[in-house]
Structure formats: structure tokens, C-alpha cells
Amino acid sequence: MDITPYLGVIATVGLALVTFYGAVSTRLARLETKLDDLVDDVQKHNGVVERTAILERDQKATWKQIDSMRREIHELER
């Protein structure tokens, strides 16, 4: 059996597969980079949310102290 007539087809299919693999690999690398960037952004956001929660808690405690001091001042002024 002579495969000479099919060599062109085999070469074309092989080249197409190599090109496809290269394109997929490049796209995957870009997606991985974008995903890493998004993970970094989410971690920064989570840090801001955690710090905001702490600030809100501290602010609440501060306002309670202020209210307590106002009551004491009011009682002392009587």
C-alpha cells in the first residue's frame, strides 16, 4: 500500500493539530494570568471588608463611650 498520496493530508492535519495546540496553550496561559490577577483583587477586597468591619466595631464602641461620658456630664451638671 502506497501512502504517498496521503502524505500531504497527513502533514496538513499534523500542522493543524500543532497550530491548534499552540493557540489553546497561549489562551490558557492568558486565562491563568487573568485568574491570578482576579484572585489578587478579591484578596485585596476581602482585606478591605475585614478592616471596614473592625472600624465599624470600633466606631460603635467609641460612640457608646461618648454617650456614657455625655450621661456622666449631664449627671454632674445637676
LUMVO-83192 format. One record per residue: x, y, z of N, C-alpha, C, O in turn; residue in one letter. Coordinates in steps of 0.001 Angstrom, whole numbers, plus 500000, padded with zeros to 6 digits. Last residue first. Example, Ala and Ser with C-alpha at 12.3 -4.5 7.8 and 13.67 -1.06 7.14 Angstrom:
2
<site><n_xx>512850</n_xx><n_yy>497750</n_yy><n_zz>507080</n_zz><ca_xx>513670</ca_xx><ca_yy>498940</ca_yy><ca_zz>507140</ca_zz><c_xx>512900</c_xx><c_yy>500030</c_yy><c_zz>507870</c_zz><o_xx>513409</o_xx><o_yy>501138</o_yy><o_zz>508039</o_zz><residu>S</residu></site>
<site><n_xx>513190</n_xx><n_yy>494310</n_yy><n_zz>507800</n_zz><ca_xx>512300</ca_xx><ca_yy>495500</ca_yy><ca_zz>507800</ca_zz><c_xx>513200</c_xx><c_yy>496700</c_yy><c_zz>507800</c_zz><o_xx>514236</o_xx><o_yy>496681</o_yy><o_zz>508465</o_zz><residu>A</residu></site>
//
This chain:
78
<site><n_xx>473871</n_xx><n_yy>568517</n_yy><n_zz>587219</n_zz><ca_xx>472660</ca_xx><ca_yy>568661</ca_yy><ca_zz>588057</ca_zz><c_xx>472989</c_xx><c_yy>569190</c_yy><c_zz>589392</c_zz><o_xx>472097</o_xx><o_yy>569373</o_yy><o_zz>590221</o_zz><residu>R</residu></site>
<site><n_xx>476247</n_xx><n_yy>567962</n_yy><n_zz>586022</n_zz><ca_xx>475733</ca_xx><ca_yy>569317</ca_yy><ca_zz>585891</ca_zz><c_xx>474481</c_xx><c_yy>569547</c_yy><c_zz>586730</c_zz><o_xx>474081</o_xx><o_yy>570695</o_yy><o_zz>586923</o_zz><residu>E</residu></site>
<site><n_xx>476567</n_xx><n_yy>565245</n_yy><n_zz>586344</n_zz><ca_xx>477401</ca_xx><ca_yy>566136</ca_yy><ca_zz>587134</ca_zz><c_xx>476902</c_xx><c_yy>567580</c_yy><c_zz>587093</c_zz><o_xx>477120</o_xx><o_yy>568336</o_yy><o_zz>588040</o_zz><residu>L</residu></site>
<site><n_xx>474783</n_xx><n_yy>564271</n_yy><n_zz>584440</n_zz><ca_xx>474519</ca_xx><ca_yy>563998</ca_yy><ca_zz>585845</ca_zz><c_xx>475338</c_xx><c_yy>564941</c_yy><c_zz>586748</c_zz><o_xx>474854</o_xx><o_yy>565379</o_yy><o_zz>587791</o_zz><residu>E</residu></site>
<site><n_xx>476084</n_xx><n_yy>565137</n_yy><n_zz>582116</n_zz><ca_xx>474733</ca_xx><ca_yy>565610</ca_yy><ca_zz>582398</ca_zz><c_xx>474394</c_xx><c_yy>565415</c_yy><c_zz>583882</c_zz><o_xx>473792</o_xx><o_yy>566290</o_yy><o_zz>584504</o_zz><residu>H</residu></site>
<site><n_xx>478413</n_xx><n_yy>563667</n_yy><n_zz>582300</n_zz><ca_xx>478486</ca_xx><ca_yy>565131</ca_yy><ca_zz>582326</ca_zz><c_xx>477122</c_xx><c_yy>565701</c_yy><c_zz>582696</c_zz><o_xx>477023</o_xx><o_yy>566634</o_yy><o_zz>583492</o_zz><residu>I</residu></site>
<site><n_xx>477348</n_xx><n_yy>561070</n_yy><n_zz>582047</n_zz><ca_xx>478072</ca_xx><ca_yy>561453</ca_yy><ca_zz>583259</ca_zz><c_xx>478145</c_xx><c_yy>562968</c_yy><c_zz>583398</c_zz><o_xx>477959</o_xx><o_yy>563499</o_yy><o_zz>584493</o_zz><residu>E</residu></site>
<site><n_xx>476282</n_xx><n_yy>561240</n_yy><n_zz>579460</n_zz><ca_xx>475386</ca_xx><ca_yy>560999</ca_yy><ca_zz>580602</ca_zz><c_xx>476058</c_xx><c_yy>561418</c_yy><c_zz>581902</c_zz><o_xx>475432</o_xx><o_yy>562042</o_yy><o_zz>582758</o_zz><residu>R</residu></site>
<site><n_xx>478655</n_xx><n_yy>561604</n_yy><n_zz>578033</n_zz><ca_xx>477627</ca_xx><ca_yy>562645</ca_yy><ca_zz>577998</ca_zz><c_xx>476657</c_xx><c_yy>562484</c_yy><c_zz>579171</c_zz><o_xx>476260</o_xx><o_yy>563467</o_yy><o_zz>579797</o_zz><residu>R</residu></site>
<site><n_xx>479901</n_xx><n_yy>559134</n_yy><n_zz>578515</n_zz><ca_xx>480509</ca_xx><ca_yy>560364</ca_yy><ca_zz>579028</ca_zz><c_xx>479502</c_xx><c_yy>561507</c_yy><c_zz>579040</c_zz><o_xx>479499</o_xx><o_yy>562306</o_yy><o_zz>579977</o_zz><residu>M</residu></site>
<site><n_xx>478147</n_xx><n_yy>557475</n_yy><n_zz>577102</n_zz><ca_xx>478338</ca_xx><ca_yy>557285</ca_yy><ca_zz>578543</ca_zz><c_xx>478919</c_xx><c_yy>558548</c_yy><c_zz>579171</c_zz><o_xx>478477</o_xx><o_yy>558977</o_yy><o_zz>580237</o_zz><residu>S</residu></site>
<site><n_xx>478530</n_xx><n_yy>558427</n_yy><n_zz>574491</n_zz><ca_xx>477207</ca_xx><ca_yy>558519</ca_yy><ca_zz>575125</ca_zz><c_xx>477307</c_xx><c_yy>558388</c_yy><c_zz>576634</c_zz><o_xx>476629</o_xx><o_yy>559107</o_yy><o_zz>577368</o_zz><residu>D</residu></site>
<site><n_xx>481220</n_xx><n_yy>557720</n_yy><n_zz>574187</n_zz><ca_xx>480817</ca_xx><ca_yy>559124</ca_yy><ca_zz>574118</ca_zz><c_xx>479459</c_xx><c_yy>559315</c_yy><c_zz>574791</c_zz><o_xx>479267</o_xx><o_yy>560253</o_yy><o_zz>575565</o_zz><residu>I</residu></site>
<site><n_xx>481042</n_xx><n_yy>554937</n_yy><n_zz>574312</n_zz><ca_xx>481828</ca_xx><ca_yy>555667</ca_yy><ca_zz>575312</ca_zz><c_xx>481432</c_xx><c_yy>557136</c_yy><c_zz>575352</c_zz><o_xx>481320</o_xx><o_yy>557726</o_yy><o_zz>576427</o_zz><residu>Q</residu></site>
<site><n_xx>479508</n_xx><n_yy>554492</n_yy><n_zz>572040</n_zz><ca_xx>478982</ca_xx><ca_yy>554086</ca_yy><ca_zz>573356</ca_zz><c_xx>479728</c_xx><c_yy>554823</c_yy><c_zz>574463</c_zz><o_xx>479123</o_xx><o_yy>555277</o_yy><o_zz>575433</o_zz><residu>K</residu></site>
<site><n_xx>481292</n_xx><n_yy>555395</n_yy><n_zz>570084</n_zz><ca_xx>480039</ca_xx><ca_yy>556126</ca_yy><ca_zz>570302</ca_zz><c_xx>479402</c_xx><c_yy>555742</c_yy><c_zz>571633</c_zz><o_xx>478809</o_xx><o_yy>556595</o_yy><o_zz>572292</o_zz><residu>W</residu></site>
<site><n_xx>483248</n_xx><n_yy>553387</n_yy><n_zz>570363</n_zz><ca_xx>483582</ca_xx><ca_yy>554782</ca_yy><ca_zz>570653</ca_zz><c_xx>482315</c_xx><c_yy>555599</c_yy><c_zz>570912</c_zz><o_xx>482268</o_xx><o_yy>556399</o_yy><o_zz>571846</o_zz><residu>T</residu></site>
<site><n_xx>481874</n_xx><n_yy>551132</n_yy><n_zz>569504</n_zz><ca_xx>482363</ca_xx><ca_yy>551184</ca_yy><ca_zz>570889</ca_zz><c_xx>482681</c_xx><c_yy>552626</c_yy><c_zz>571287</c_zz><o_xx>482414</o_xx><o_yy>553035</o_yy><o_zz>572417</o_zz><residu>A</residu></site>
<site><n_xx>481481</n_xx><n_yy>551888</n_yy><n_zz>566836</n_zz><ca_xx>480325</ca_xx><ca_yy>551622</ca_yy><ca_zz>567699</ca_zz><c_xx>480737</c_xx><c_yy>551713</c_yy><c_zz>569168</c_zz><o_xx>480026</o_xx><o_yy>552306</o_yy><o_zz>569980</o_zz><residu>K</residu></site>
<site><n_xx>484110</n_xx><n_yy>551984</n_yy><n_zz>565962</n_zz><ca_xx>483305</ca_xx><ca_yy>553208</ca_yy><ca_zz>565966</ca_zz><c_xx>482091</c_xx><c_yy>553040</c_yy><c_zz>566880</c_zz><o_xx>481727</o_xx><o_yy>553961</o_yy><o_zz>567610</o_zz><residu>Q</residu></site>
<site><n_xx>484815</n_xx><n_yy>549291</n_yy><n_zz>566131</n_zz><ca_xx>485488</ca_xx><ca_yy>550269</ca_yy><ca_zz>566987</ca_zz><c_xx>484703</c_xx><c_yy>551572</c_yy><c_zz>567081</c_zz><o_xx>484637</o_xx><o_yy>552190</o_yy><o_zz>568144</o_zz><residu>D</residu></site>
<site><n_xx>483107</n_xx><n_yy>548282</n_yy><n_zz>564141</n_zz><ca_xx>483007</ca_xx><ca_yy>547791</ca_yy><ca_zz>565518</ca_zz><c_xx>483636</c_xx><c_yy>548797</c_yy><c_zz>566487</c_zz><o_xx>483062</o_xx><o_yy>549111</o_yy><o_zz>567530</o_zz><residu>R</residu></site>
<site><n_xx>484082</n_xx><n_yy>549646</n_yy><n_zz>561914</n_zz><ca_xx>482690</ca_xx><ca_yy>549835</ca_yy><ca_zz>562332</ca_zz><c_xx>482496</c_xx><c_yy>549382</c_yy><c_zz>563770</c_zz><o_xx>481789</o_xx><o_yy>550038</o_yy><o_zz>564536</o_zz><residu>E</residu></site>
<site><n_xx>486692</n_xx><n_yy>548631</n_yy><n_zz>561809</n_zz><ca_xx>486474</ca_xx><ca_yy>550060</ca_yy><ca_zz>562027</ca_zz><c_xx>485046</c_xx><c_yy>550332</c_yy><c_zz>562499</c_zz><o_xx>484831</o_xx><o_yy>551157</o_yy><o_zz>563387</o_zz><residu>L</residu></site>
<site><n_xx>486117</n_xx><n_yy>545943</n_yy><n_zz>561262</n_zz><ca_xx>486814</ca_xx><ca_yy>546298</ca_yy><ca_zz>562505</ca_zz><c_xx>486596</c_xx><c_yy>547768</c_yy><c_zz>562826</c_zz><o_xx>486345</o_xx><o_yy>548122</o_yy><o_zz>563978</o_zz><residu>I</residu></site>
<site><n_xx>484943</n_xx><n_yy>546212</n_yy><n_zz>558746</n_zz><ca_xx>484166</ca_xx><ca_yy>545631</ca_yy><ca_zz>559841</ca_zz><c_xx>484800</c_xx><c_yy>545982</c_yy><c_zz>561187</c_zz><o_xx>484090</o_xx><o_yy>546284</o_yy><o_zz>562146</o_zz><residu>A</residu></site>
<site><n_xx>487138</n_xx><n_yy>547216</n_yy><n_zz>557330</n_zz><ca_xx>485934</ca_xx><ca_yy>548038</ca_yy><ca_zz>557492</ca_zz><c_xx>485084</c_xx><c_yy>547517</c_yy><c_zz>558640</c_zz><o_xx>484559</o_xx><o_yy>548305</o_yy><o_zz>559427</o_zz><residu>T</residu></site>
<site><n_xx>488829</n_xx><n_yy>545016</n_yy><n_zz>557339</n_zz><ca_xx>489244</ca_xx><ca_yy>546241</ca_yy><ca_zz>558043</ca_zz><c_xx>488051</c_xx><c_yy>547157</c_yy><c_zz>558290</c_zz><o_xx>487963</o_xx><o_yy>547799</o_yy><o_zz>559336</o_zz><residu>R</residu></site>
<site><n_xx>487279</n_xx><n_yy>543261</n_yy><n_zz>555764</n_zz><ca_xx>487628</ca_xx><ca_yy>542908</ca_yy><ca_zz>557140</ca_zz><c_xx>488023</c_xx><c_yy>544147</c_yy><c_zz>557943</c_zz><o_xx>487604</o_xx><o_yy>544309</o_yy><o_zz>559088</o_zz><residu>E</residu></site>
<site><n_xx>487216</n_xx><n_yy>544695</n_yy><n_zz>553348</n_zz><ca_xx>485965</ca_xx><ca_yy>544371</ca_yy><ca_zz>554040</ca_zz><c_xx>486248</c_xx><c_yy>544042</c_yy><c_zz>555508</c_zz><o_xx>485528</o_xx><o_yy>544500</o_yy><o_zz>556394</o_zz><residu>V</residu></site>
<site><n_xx>489922</n_xx><n_yy>544712</n_yy><n_zz>552684</n_zz><ca_xx>489225</ca_xx><ca_yy>545979</ca_yy><ca_zz>552925</ca_zz><c_xx>487939</c_xx><c_yy>545723</c_yy><c_zz>553709</c_zz><o_xx>487620</o_xx><o_yy>546467</o_yy><o_zz>554636</o_zz><residu>V</residu></site>
<site><n_xx>490331</n_xx><n_yy>541981</n_yy><n_zz>552305</n_zz><ca_xx>491081</ca_xx><ca_yy>542695</ca_yy><ca_zz>553344</ca_zz><c_xx>490415</c_xx><c_yy>544009</c_yy><c_zz>553697</c_zz><o_xx>490348</o_xx><o_yy>544384</o_yy><o_zz>554868</o_zz><residu>G</residu></site>
<site><n_xx>488711</n_xx><n_yy>541537</n_yy><n_zz>550101</n_zz><ca_xx>488377</ca_xx><ca_yy>540889</ca_yy><ca_zz>551371</ca_zz><c_xx>489105</c_xx><c_yy>541559</c_yy><c_zz>552534</c_zz><o_xx>488550</o_xx><o_yy>541687</o_yy><o_zz>553626</o_zz><residu>N</residu></site>
<site><n_xx>490164</n_xx><n_yy>542998</n_yy><n_zz>548200</n_zz><ca_xx>488805</ca_xx><ca_yy>543406</ca_yy><ca_zz>548563</ca_zz><c_xx>488410</c_xx><c_yy>542811</c_yy><c_zz>549913</c_zz><o_xx>487845</o_xx><o_yy>543500</o_yy><o_zz>550762</o_zz><residu>H</residu></site>
<site><n_xx>492484</n_xx><n_yy>541456</n_yy><n_zz>548047</n_zz><ca_xx>492570</ca_xx><ca_yy>542846</ca_yy><ca_zz>548491</ca_zz><c_xx>491205</c_xx><c_yy>543334</c_yy><c_zz>548956</c_zz><o_xx>491096</o_xx><o_yy>544004</o_yy><o_zz>549983</o_zz><residu>K</residu></site>
<site><n_xx>491347</n_xx><n_yy>539083</n_yy><n_zz>547063</n_zz><ca_xx>492013</ca_xx><ca_yy>539078</ca_yy><ca_zz>548367</ca_zz><c_xx>492156</c_xx><c_yy>540489</c_yy><c_zz>548911</c_zz><o_xx>491971</o_xx><o_yy>540709</o_yy><o_zz>550108</o_zz><residu>Q</residu></site>
<site><n_xx>490435</n_xx><n_yy>539992</n_yy><n_zz>544574</n_zz><ca_xx>489472</ca_xx><ca_yy>539504</ca_yy><ca_zz>545565</ca_zz><c_xx>490095</c_xx><c_yy>539499</c_yy><c_zz>546958</c_zz><o_xx>489438</o_xx><o_yy>539872</o_yy><o_zz>547931</o_zz><residu>V</residu></site>
<site><n_xx>492875</n_xx><n_yy>540583</n_yy><n_zz>543324</n_zz><ca_xx>491888</ca_xx><ca_yy>541637</ca_yy><ca_zz>543550</ca_zz><c_xx>490874</c_xx><c_yy>541228</c_yy><c_zz>544622</c_zz><o_xx>490505</o_xx><o_yy>542035</o_yy><o_zz>545475</o_zz><residu>D</residu></site>
<site><n_xx>494041</n_xx><n_yy>538013</n_yy><n_zz>543211</n_zz><ca_xx>494700</ca_xx><ca_yy>539087</ca_yy><ca_zz>543967</ca_zz><c_xx>493712</c_xx><c_yy>540198</c_yy><c_zz>544301</c_zz><o_xx>493700</o_xx><o_yy>540702</o_yy><o_zz>545424</o_zz><residu>D</residu></site>
<site><n_xx>492200</n_xx><n_yy>536801</n_yy><n_zz>541500</n_zz><ca_xx>492375</ca_xx><ca_yy>536285</ca_yy><ca_zz>542860</ca_zz><c_xx>493030</c_xx><c_yy>537342</c_yy><c_zz>543736</c_zz><o_xx>492619</o_xx><o_yy>537546</o_yy><o_zz>544878</o_zz><residu>V</residu></site>
<site><n_xx>492664</n_xx><n_yy>538290</n_yy><n_zz>539175</n_zz><ca_xx>491367</ca_xx><ca_yy>538371</ca_yy><ca_zz>539848</ca_zz><c_xx>491439</c_xx><c_yy>537869</c_yy><c_zz>541281</c_zz><o_xx>490816</o_xx><o_yy>538439</o_yy><o_zz>542176</o_zz><residu>L</residu></site>
<site><n_xx>495276</n_xx><n_yy>537450</n_yy><n_zz>538572</n_zz><ca_xx>495003</ca_xx><ca_yy>538864</ca_yy><ca_zz>538859</ca_zz><c_xx>493684</c_xx><c_yy>539034</c_yy><c_zz>539597</c_zz><o_xx>493590</o_xx><o_yy>539826</o_yy><o_zz>540535</o_zz><residu>D</residu></site>
<site><n_xx>494780</n_xx><n_yy>534737</n_yy><n_zz>538083</n_zz><ca_xx>495667</ca_xx><ca_yy>535121</ca_yy><ca_zz>539179</ca_zz><c_xx>495446</c_xx><c_yy>536574</c_yy><c_zz>539578</c_zz><o_xx>495429</o_xx><o_yy>536904</o_yy><o_zz>540764</o_zz><residu>D</residu></site>
<site><n_xx>493176</n_xx><n_yy>535026</n_yy><n_zz>535807</n_zz><ca_xx>492619</ca_xx><ca_yy>534429</ca_yy><ca_zz>537015</ca_zz><c_xx>493470</c_xx><c_yy>534787</c_yy><c_zz>538233</c_zz><o_xx>492933</o_xx><o_yy>535105</o_yy><o_zz>539294</o_zz><residu>L</residu></site>
<site><n_xx>495026</n_xx><n_yy>536073</n_yy><n_zz>533996</n_zz><ca_xx>493852</ca_xx><ca_yy>536864</ca_yy><ca_zz>534377</ca_zz><c_xx>493238</c_xx><c_yy>536335</c_yy><c_zz>535667</c_zz><o_xx>492826</o_xx><o_yy>537116</o_yy><o_zz>536525</o_zz><residu>K</residu></site>
<site><n_xx>496754</n_xx><n_yy>533855</n_yy><n_zz>533831</n_zz><ca_xx>497252</ca_xx><ca_yy>535145</ca_yy><ca_zz>534300</ca_zz><c_xx>496100</c_xx><c_yy>536026</c_yy><c_zz>534774</c_zz><o_xx>496186</o_xx><o_yy>536652</o_yy><o_zz>535830</o_zz><residu>T</residu></site>
<site><n_xx>495010</n_xx><n_yy>531944</n_yy><n_zz>532776</n_zz><ca_xx>495620</ca_xx><ca_yy>531714</ca_yy><ca_zz>534086</ca_zz><c_xx>496149</c_xx><c_yy>533012</c_yy><c_zz>534677</c_zz><o_xx>496014</o_xx><o_yy>533252</o_yy><o_zz>535877</o_zz><residu>E</residu></site>
<site><n_xx>494498</n_xx><n_yy>533113</n_yy><n_zz>530284</n_zz><ca_xx>493412</ca_xx><ca_yy>532939</ca_yy><ca_zz>531253</ca_zz><c_xx>493949</c_xx><c_yy>532711</c_yy><c_zz>532664</c_zz><o_xx>493397</o_xx><o_yy>533232</o_yy><o_zz>533633</o_zz><residu>L</residu></site>
<site><n_xx>497033</n_xx><n_yy>532916</n_yy><n_zz>529103</n_zz><ca_xx>496416</ca_xx><ca_yy>534236</ca_yy><ca_zz>529342</ca_zz><c_xx>495320</c_xx><c_yy>534146</c_yy><c_zz>530393</c_zz><o_xx>495224</o_xx><o_yy>534994</o_yy><o_zz>531281</o_zz><residu>R</residu></site>
<site><n_xx>497294</n_xx><n_yy>530126</n_yy><n_zz>528997</n_zz><ca_xx>498265</ca_xx><ca_yy>530916</ca_yy><ca_zz>529767</ca_zz><c_xx>497699</c_xx><c_yy>532296</c_yy><c_zz>530077</c_zz><o_xx>497862</o_xx><o_yy>532796</o_yy><o_zz>531190</o_zz><residu>A</residu></site>
<site><n_xx>495199</n_xx><n_yy>529515</n_yy><n_zz>527254</n_zz><ca_xx>495179</ca_xx><ca_yy>529020</ca_yy><ca_zz>528628</ca_zz><c_xx>496136</c_xx><c_yy>529810</c_yy><c_zz>529514</c_zz><o_xx>495810</o_xx><o_yy>530124</o_yy><o_zz>530659</o_zz><residu>L</residu></site>
<site><n_xx>496145</n_xx><n_yy>530684</n_yy><n_zz>524902</n_zz><ca_xx>494898</ca_xx><ca_yy>531176</ca_yy><ca_zz>525519</ca_zz><c_xx>494817</c_xx><c_yy>530739</c_yy><c_zz>526978</c_zz><o_xx>494407</o_xx><o_yy>531518</o_yy><o_zz>527839</o_zz><residu>R</residu></site>
<site><n_xx>498401</n_xx><n_yy>529065</n_yy><n_zz>524440</n_zz><ca_xx>498541</ca_xx><ca_yy>530512</ca_yy><ca_zz>524626</ca_zz><c_xx>497325</c_xx><c_yy>531079</c_yy><c_zz>525337</c_zz><o_xx>497461</o_xx><o_yy>531869</o_yy><o_zz>526272</o_zz><residu>T</residu></site>
<site><n_xx>497181</n_xx><n_yy>526554</n_yy><n_zz>524134</n_zz><ca_xx>498167</ca_xx><ca_yy>526768</ca_yy><ca_zz>525199</ca_zz><c_xx>498336</c_xx><c_yy>528254</c_yy><c_zz>525499</c_zz><o_xx>498406</o_xx><o_yy>528658</o_yy><o_zz>526660</o_zz><residu>S</residu></site>
<site><n_xx>495629</n_xx><n_yy>527007</n_yy><n_zz>521851</n_zz><ca_xx>494980</ca_xx><ca_yy>526649</ca_yy><ca_zz>523117</ca_zz><c_xx>495930</c_xx><c_yy>526907</c_yy><c_zz>524285</c_zz><o_xx>495510</o_xx><o_yy>527428</o_yy><o_zz>525318</o_zz><residu>V</residu></site>
<site><n_xx>497651</n_xx><n_yy>527486</n_yy><n_zz>519968</n_zz><ca_xx>496637</ca_xx><ca_yy>528507</ca_yy><ca_zz>520234</ca_zz><c_xx>495959</c_xx><c_yy>528245</c_yy><c_zz>521583</c_zz><o_xx>495747</o_xx><o_yy>529174</o_yy><o_zz>522362</o_zz><residu>A</residu></site>
<site><n_xx>499038</n_xx><n_yy>525033</n_yy><n_zz>519995</n_zz><ca_xx>499718</ca_xx><ca_yy>526279</ca_yy><ca_zz>520342</ca_zz><c_xx>498730</c_xx><c_yy>527375</c_yy><c_zz>520717</c_zz><o_xx>498952</o_xx><o_yy>528111</o_yy><o_zz>521679</o_zz><residu>G</residu></site>
<site><n_xx>497030</n_xx><n_yy>523302</n_yy><n_zz>519102</n_zz><ca_xx>497608</ca_xx><ca_yy>523122</ca_yy><ca_zz>520438</ca_zz><c_xx>498309</c_xx><c_yy>524402</c_yy><c_zz>520897</c_zz><o_xx>498184</o_xx><o_yy>524804</o_yy><o_zz>522054</o_zz><residu>Y</residu></site>
<site><n_xx>496674</n_xx><n_yy>524329</n_yy><n_zz>516496</n_zz><ca_xx>495569</ca_xx><ca_yy>524339</ca_yy><ca_zz>517459</ca_zz><c_xx>496097</c_xx><c_yy>524213</c_yy><c_zz>518884</c_zz><o_xx>495658</o_xx><o_yy>524940</o_yy><o_zz>519775</o_zz><residu>F</residu></site>
<site><n_xx>499192</n_xx><n_yy>523749</n_yy><n_zz>515409</n_zz><ca_xx>498717</ca_xx><ca_yy>525132</ca_yy><ca_zz>515481</ca_zz><c_xx>497605</c_xx><c_yy>525261</c_yy><c_zz>516518</c_zz><o_xx>497601</o_xx><o_yy>526194</o_yy><o_zz>517320</o_zz><residu>T</residu></site>
<site><n_xx>499146</n_xx><n_yy>520946</n_yy><n_zz>515580</n_zz><ca_xx>500194</ca_xx><ca_yy>521700</ca_yy><ca_zz>516274</ca_zz><c_xx>499763</c_xx><c_yy>523151</c_yy><c_zz>516449</c_zz><o_xx>499947</o_xx><o_yy>523726</o_yy><o_zz>517522</o_zz><residu>V</residu></site>
<site><n_xx>496940</n_xx><n_yy>520402</n_yy><n_zz>513890</n_zz><ca_xx>496918</ca_xx><ca_yy>519996</ca_yy><ca_zz>515298</ca_zz><c_xx>497954</c_xx><c_yy>520768</c_yy><c_zz>516116</c_zz><o_xx>497661</o_xx><o_yy>521199</o_yy><o_zz>517232</o_zz><residu>L</residu></site>
<site><n_xx>497874</n_xx><n_yy>521396</n_yy><n_zz>511452</n_zz><ca_xx>496669</ca_xx><ca_yy>521968</ca_yy><ca_zz>512050</ca_zz><c_xx>496595</c_xx><c_yy>521630</c_yy><c_zz>513543</c_zz><o_xx>496229</o_xx><o_yy>522477</o_yy><o_zz>514358</o_zz><residu>A</residu></site>
<site><n_xx>500032</n_xx><n_yy>519689</n_yy><n_zz>511015</n_zz><ca_xx>500278</ca_xx><ca_yy>521119</ca_yy><ca_zz>511191</ca_zz><c_xx>499076</c_xx><c_yy>521795</c_yy><c_zz>511857</c_zz><o_xx>499239</o_xx><o_yy>522660</o_yy><o_zz>512718</o_zz><residu>L</residu></site>
<site><n_xx>498575</n_xx><n_yy>517281</n_yy><n_zz>510673</n_zz><ca_xx>499582</ca_xx><ca_yy>517422</ca_yy><ca_zz>511738</ca_zz><c_xx>499861</c_xx><c_yy>518883</c_yy><c_zz>512044</c_zz><o_xx>499920</o_xx><o_yy>519273</o_yy><o_zz>513210</o_zz><residu>G</residu></site>
<site><n_xx>497082</n_xx><n_yy>517893</n_yy><n_zz>508404</n_zz><ca_xx>496393</ca_xx><ca_yy>517592</ca_yy><ca_zz>509668</ca_zz><c_xx>497361</c_xx><c_yy>517748</c_yy><c_zz>510836</c_zz><o_xx>496994</o_xx><o_yy>518294</o_yy><o_zz>511877</o_zz><residu>V</residu></site>
<site><n_xx>499201</n_xx><n_yy>518205</n_yy><n_zz>506575</n_zz><ca_xx>498255</ca_xx><ca_yy>519303</ca_yy><ca_zz>506835</ca_zz><c_xx>497535</c_xx><c_yy>519102</c_yy><c_zz>508160</c_zz><o_xx>497396</o_xx><o_yy>520040</o_yy><o_zz>508946</o_zz><residu>T</residu></site>
<site><n_xx>500369</n_xx><n_yy>515666</n_yy><n_zz>506614</n_zz><ca_xx>501162</ca_xx><ca_yy>516834</ca_yy><ca_zz>507006</ca_zz><c_xx>500242</c_xx><c_yy>518011</c_yy><c_zz>507361</c_zz><o_xx>500485</o_xx><o_yy>518722</o_yy><o_zz>508336</o_zz><residu>A</residu></site>
<site><n_xx>498230</n_xx><n_yy>514147</n_yy><n_zz>505628</n_zz><ca_xx>498775</ca_xx><ca_yy>513863</ca_yy><ca_zz>506965</ca_zz><c_xx>499566</c_xx><c_yy>515058</c_yy><c_zz>507471</c_zz><o_xx>499447</o_xx><o_yy>515427</o_yy><o_zz>508639</o_zz><residu>I</residu></site>
<site><n_xx>497992</n_xx><n_yy>515256</n_yy><n_zz>503078</n_zz><ca_xx>496873</ca_xx><ca_yy>515332</ca_yy><ca_zz>504020</ca_zz><c_xx>497372</c_xx><c_yy>515129</c_yy><c_zz>505449</c_zz><o_xx>496979</o_xx><o_yy>515854</o_yy><o_zz>506363</o_zz><residu>V</residu></site>
<site><n_xx>500474</n_xx><n_yy>514546</n_yy><n_zz>502001</n_zz><ca_xx>500067</ca_xx><ca_yy>515944</ca_yy><ca_zz>502065</ca_zz><c_xx>498948</c_xx><c_yy>516151</c_yy><c_zz>503085</c_zz><o_xx>498966</o_xx><o_yy>517111</o_yy><o_zz>503855</o_zz><residu>G</residu></site>
<site><n_xx>500357</n_xx><n_yy>511732</n_yy><n_zz>502118</n_zz><ca_xx>501352</ca_xx><ca_yy>512464</ca_yy><ca_zz>502900</ca_zz><c_xx>500995</c_xx><c_yy>513944</c_yy><c_zz>503049</c_zz><o_xx>501195</o_xx><o_yy>514525</o_yy><o_zz>504115</o_zz><residu>L</residu></site>
<site><n_xx>498740</n_xx><n_yy>510351</n_yy><n_zz>500415</n_zz><ca_xx>498145</ca_xx><ca_yy>510824</ca_yy><ca_zz>501673</ca_zz><c_xx>499110</c_xx><c_yy>511668</c_yy><c_zz>502509</c_zz><o_xx>498703</o_xx><o_yy>512256</o_yy><o_zz>503511</o_zz><residu>Y</residu></site>
<site><n_xx>500245</n_xx><n_yy>509420</n_yy><n_zz>498314</n_zz><ca_xx>499193</ca_xx><ca_yy>510404</ca_yy><ca_zz>498036</ca_zz><c_xx>498605</c_xx><c_yy>511026</c_yy><c_zz>499318</c_zz><o_xx>498037</o_xx><o_yy>512117</o_yy><o_zz>499275</o_zz><residu>P</residu></site>
<site><n_xx>501963</n_xx><n_yy>507567</n_yy><n_zz>499723</n_zz><ca_xx>502485</ca_xx><ca_yy>508807</ca_yy><ca_zz>499162</ca_zz><c_xx>501368</c_xx><c_yy>509816</c_yy><c_zz>498864</c_zz><o_xx>501552</o_xx><o_yy>510999</o_yy><o_zz>499151</o_zz><residu>T</residu></site>
<site><n_xx>501386</n_xx><n_yy>505103</n_yy><n_zz>500600</n_zz><ca_xx>500758</ca_xx><ca_yy>506220</ca_yy><ca_zz>501332</ca_zz><c_xx>501211</c_xx><c_yy>507574</c_yy><c_zz>500801</c_zz><o_xx>500874</o_xx><o_yy>508611</o_yy><o_zz>501372</o_zz><residu>I</residu></site>
<site><n_xx>500643</n_xx><n_yy>502100</n_yy><n_zz>499079</n_zz><ca_xx>501442</ca_xx><ca_yy>503314</ca_yy><ca_zz>498933</ca_zz><c_xx>500716</c_xx><c_yy>504482</c_yy><c_zz>499614</c_zz><o_xx>499583</o_xx><o_yy>504811</o_yy><o_zz>499261</o_zz><residu>D</residu></site>
<site><n_xx>500849</n_xx><n_yy>498815</n_yy><n_zz>500000</n_zz><ca_xx>500000</ca_xx><ca_yy>500000</ca_yy><ca_zz>500000</ca_zz><c_xx>500889</c_xx><c_yy>501240</c_yy><c_zz>500000</c_zz><o_xx>501777</o_xx><o_yy>501384</o_yy><o_zz>500840</o_zz><residu>M</residu></site>
//
